């Protein structure tokens, strides 16, 4: 077999051309790889335009608490350094006024009425403070409990009211009613309250009925915004009245009569004690 022909080595020119092509290809690949790497780098985010800070949301004020339910205010007359009337046997009006007022509050509460007292012990309470207490909260009515003194022959029970009230109180009553000062303001019910209490208490005790009287200058009733009366329950200077006041059964009849007169007036005026909550049942 004839010997195979050996390939000729490339010429120097061809080798130069091939080397140039190889170099160019390497450079191209390197540039392309660099471009790909550059594009793969995370680009910085464009800075967002600055916006004004949002206004803080105002926090709404808590709702005002509802006004308290109106109640009955009972005022035991005198007290502390002021003994009130003093009977022939040394009885102090302030003592009996507090005892009767406290018992009256208990009886009215047992009937479902909300009741407050201007004093609950033997403390001094100026007259002006009693009407301030009466006007501090909504009241259904105001009853001041007292005992009388005078001529030894005088006896019985009487009830006072004030209409019209003191000028500054009348101005407030006109404002509350939405009326001008010159308008005629109808009576507030104090007179009918006095009549109801007077008749019921006399019926319960058998006391002499001395009737009701309008005393526009009387301090506690003339400076109160709600229907107000002052009850003189008996004469500490009359022998029979004084014995009655010292008798617990008679005082209980007095309290029953006062409570009946108050409740009757309230119900005829459209007020009723709130319903008592139902008792909890056993599981």
Buried (B, 14 or more C-beta within 10 A) or exposed (E): EEEEEEEEEEEEEEEEEEEEEEEEEEEEEEEEEEEEEEEEEEEEEEEEEEEEEEEEEEEEEEEEEEEEEBBBBBBBBBBEEBBBBBBEEEBBBBBBBBBBBBBBBEBBEEEEBBBBBBBEEBEEBEBEEBBEBBBEBEBBBBBBBBBBBEEEEBBBBBBBBBBBBBEEBBEBBBEEEEEEEEEEBEEBBBBBBBBBBBBBBBBBBEBBBBBBBBBEEBBBBBBBBBBBBBBBBBBBBBBEBBEBBBEEEBBBBBBBBBBBBBBBBBEEBEBEBEEEEEEEEEE
